[in-house]
């Protein structure tokens, strides 16, 4: 078995302990068989009592289990549950990706896809458009809930506590057009919920807008969103009926791929 490389922790005993837990989980996940305390201690270059303490703590939380026959340790069901939650979150790209290229071809604009990761909106993929201007939103970018079309859609169609969480934090003013008043934000979220799409013209960068619509699953739950991104000359604050129809149609197609059915 390949020994995991160790690295000195620079943040004191607490950070060192956290790092050890992650290394231990990675070790158990990659092991072809349940591992004994002695084997774990040797692989991680720690004492047997320390290895035993961490293993028992993981067992108590469900992240590891002890095999009754060999008394060795392996990953537990809680780790599998976390993996399943992550898989469900990012599998949304399997539904959105097929609609992104046709949407770009129909509009000539950049297309982005996002999903909620915790209480943050994260861009999962982007296709640059046919315009001369390229946009710097890259996969992994986090977008403010109150200042992005993706974020406003998440607030309107996502978990009910998300809006309260957003309002509990300062609403950063990126430009003079960013919505920073809590009452105004709640009104905008209500409007997005009614119309089924959101824009955020000049909210983060003057001259730039996005037009986003939600992607829902078979339960009607929010799974992510798809959006057009472009200069405000192409996506005005009040976009054309044709443009909104193209975005909402693409989002509906992605939603149907996840089992959603329009009522």
Buried (B, 14 or more C-beta within 10 A) or exposed (E): EEEBEEEEBEEEEEEEEEBBEEBBBEBBEEBEEBBBBEBBBBBBEBEEEBBBEBBBEBBEEBBBBBEEEEEBBBBBEBBEEEEEEEEEBEBBBEBBBEBBEBBBEBBEBBBBBBBBBEBBBBBBBBBBBEBEEEBEBEEEBEBBBBBBBBBBBBBBBBBEEBBEBBBEEEBEEBBEBBBBEBEEBBEBBEEBBEEBBBBBBBBBBEEBBBBBBBBBBEEBEBBBBBBBBBBBEBBBEEBEEEBBEBBBBBBBBBBBBBEBEEE
